[in-house]
């Protein structure tokens, strides 16, 4: 996820960029296959987002109000990207759960 964050951050359509550049489907399938509950995967995504937030907050220099605004816009954009990644991950988990129930 971190490797492709720059590409999706700058994309015009962040939802499609998350779908195209982040392998959250693969993440969901891998974690589901290992028996990791969906809530733990979501929590891991939350922690990743929070780590980026805390890092950017600690590295930011607020000299002008414009600087502060830029940091807020950036944090909001990253939050949006992780929200999309979380949504797609949970959707894939749900899809796999339904498929598993149908097989039974």
GIZIDA-V719327 format. One line per field, one symbol per residue. phi: phi as a letter, one per 40 degrees, with the letter a starting at -180 (. if undefined). burial: # if it has 9 or more other C-alpha atoms within 8 Angstrom, else .. A space follows every 50 residues. Layout:
BEGIN
phi: ???
burial: ???
END
This chain:
BEGIN
phi: .cdbccccccccbccccccccbccccccccccccgccdcccccccccccc ccdcccccccbccbdccccccccccccccdccccccdcccccdccccccc cccc
burial: ...#..###....#..###.#####.###.##...#.#..##..##..#. ..#..#..........##..#...#.###.##.###.###.##..#.... ....
END
